[in-house]
Amino acid sequence: MLTSTRTSGFTQSVVASPIGPLTLVAADGALAGVYMQAQRHLPPAWALGEPAATDGPDAATLAEAARQLAEYFAGQRTGFELPLATGGTEFQRRVWAALRDIPYGETTSYGELASRVGNASASRAVGLANGRNPVAIVVPCHRVVGSDGSLTGYGGGLDRKRFLLALERRVSGSAPA
């Protein structure tokens, strides 16, 4: 996965998924957002951009993101290969990079993730960064659970988190955490 920072205009496309409509946002040929309907921490409306034109780098990026997400939901894809423009603080970007290292079908706790980013006592800050992940599913923030394995907050709602984890367990053949 490639990562860059946001620079100029945004374009969007809305695609259907088993967890409801997903708004995909692109900027300068990179995926800048994957947002669920009624998601917490939505960006301001201007950051969702205008509907994508049928050609150009953003249209191609949005089409590729939609294709890869469809494959993911069909159980045919376990990782994403998309250029990303996530923005965020340096700490948030470290957390989001660590999220991409959580294997498909597995989970980790906020405390374990805090240790991975170099600050074992920062589990609350990791949780906040996790909740601000602008590219849900692609950067798998749904794979983070409580220290006892319980499902904890998810910007898209616990029902969606449960669905995504069950899909990955079913596809990977792993047992529930």
N, C-alpha and C positions, 0 to 999 in steps of 0.2 A: 504494500500500500504506500502510495506517495502522499506526503503531507506538505501543504503550503499554507500561507496565510491569506485571509480575505483581502481583496484589494478594491474592486469596483462593483459594478452592477450585478444584480441577482436575477435569475430566472427560475421559474418553478413549473412543476408538472405534478398532477395528482394522479396516483395509481391505486387501484383496488388491491386489497390484500385480505388474508383470512382474519386479520385483527382490525379491519376497518381501513378507510382511506389513509394513504400515506402521502404527505406533501414532500416532494423531493425538491431541493433547492440547489442550484448550481451557480457558481461564480467563476468566471475566467477559465472555463473548461474543467473545473474540479467540483466535486460534490461538497456542498457547504451545509446541507441539512437534510435530515430525514425526520419528519415530524408526524406524530399520530394525532388523530382527532381528539380534542379535549385534553391534550397533553399539558402537564405543568411546564413552566419555564419556556413557553413559546417566545420566539424573538418578536420584536415589534413588526407590525404588518409590512413596513417598507423592506425589511430584511428577508421577507419571503419572495419579493420580486414580482415581476410581471410574468404572465404565461409565456412559456418558451416558444420561440419561433420554430419552424420545422427544419431549419438548417442552422449550421454554426456549431461552435465547440460546446456551448451549453446544451443544445438539443442532443448532440451525440452523447454527452456525459449523462444527461437525464435518461436517455433511452438505455444506455448501458447499465446504469444503476437500477432501472426498472427491470431489465432482463435478469440481472444477478439476484435481485430480491425475489423475483418470481421463482428462480431456480432454488433459492434458499427455502422458500415456503413449500416447494414441491419436494424437498428433501434431497435435492441434487447438488447442493452447494454447501460447503462447510466453512468457507472463508470468502472474503471479498477482495477484489483487485481493482480498486478505483482510486483515482487521484482525489485527495481530500483537501479542503480548505476550511479547517475547523476554527481558526481564530483561537481565542482563549488566552489565559495567562500561561506563563511558563509551567507553573504547578499543574494547572488543568491539562495541559498538553502532555506532561509526564504521566498523569493518571490515565489519560485516554490512550496513550501508547501502551501502558501496562495492561489495560483492558484487552487490547488486541492480542496479548500473549496468553490469555486464558483459553485453554483448548475448547474447541467445540464440544458441546455435551457435558461440560464440567462447570463447576462453580468455584468461587473463592469468596472469602469473607472480606469485609471492609478492612479489618485489621491486617490480614495477610496482604492485601493490596497496598496498604500504607507501608508495610515493611518493604515491599517490592519497589516502591518509589523513594525509599531511603529515609522514611520517618515513621517508625513503628507506632508513635503516639498520635499520629495524625488521622486516625480513622474517621473522625467527624469531617475533617477537611476533605478527605478522599470521598466521603459520601456526598458532600456538596458538589465537588467537581464531577462526580459520577452523574448526579442529577442534572448537571448543566451540559452534558454530552450532546452536541448538536446533531450527531449522526447516529441516532439509535439504530440498533440491530447491526449495522455495518461495523460500528465500534460497540462491541457487545456488553453494554452496561447492565443488561438483564442477567448476566452471569454472576453478579455480586449479590451475596446473601448475608444474613446475620451470622454472627460467630457460632451460633448453635445450629446453623443450617436452615433457619426459618427464612421465609420470604419477607423481605422488608420493603420499604418504599420503592416505587418505580414511577418515573415521570409519566409513563403511559398507562399506569394503573396495574394493580396486582394481577388482575385477570389476564392481561396481555403478557405480563412477565411469566405467569404460570404456563400460558400457551406456548411461549417461545422456548422455555426450558423443557416442557414436555415434548415438543417437536424435536429438539436437539437430542434428547435422551432416546426417543424412539428411533431416530435416524442412526445415531451412533451406537445404539444398543447398550448404553450405560444405565446403571441403576439410579434411581432418585437419590439425591444428596441427603 
